[in-house]
Amino acid sequence: MPGKSTPKKNLSALKRVRQAEKRQLRNKSVKTAIKTATKRVIAAVEEKDREKVQKELLEATKLICRAAAKGIIHRNAASRKISRLAVMANKVLRAEAA
């Protein structure tokens, strides 16, 4: 992240700074929630609990899709995250079915 520049003087620039700070906090909380949901899916996969894997995967997918729709993360990044989680979950789900 580049160093802080000199403080802006005009009102529109000050408003932009305030808006950017709000967005930064909002985006940070959403990204943190995505990471937490991802960790929950991974933990469920390690436990090999089929019901929990399905539930956590659905929750994580919803969070990731919502973040991509709002532009918090790129849609391709969202697809990649969902795909990787699904691959991990399917290993457990298929092993249980067999």
C-alpha positions, 0 to 999 in steps of 0.5 A: 500500500503506498504511503499517505499523501498530503491531506486533501483540501477540497470538500469532494476529496474529503468526502471521497476519503470518508467513503473509502474508509467506510468501504474499506471497513465493510469489505474487510469484514466481508472478506474475514467472514469468507475466510472464516467460512472457508476454514469451517468447510476445511474443518468439516472435511477433515472431520469427514462429517457429511452433514456438516460439510454440506451445510458449511459448503452451502453457507460459504458459497452464499457468502462468496457469491454475495461478495462477488455480486457486490464487487468486494471480490472479483467474480473469477476469484469467487468462482475459484474459491467455490470450485476449490471448496467443492472439490474438497467437499466432494472427496468426503461426500463421494467417499461416504456414498461408496 
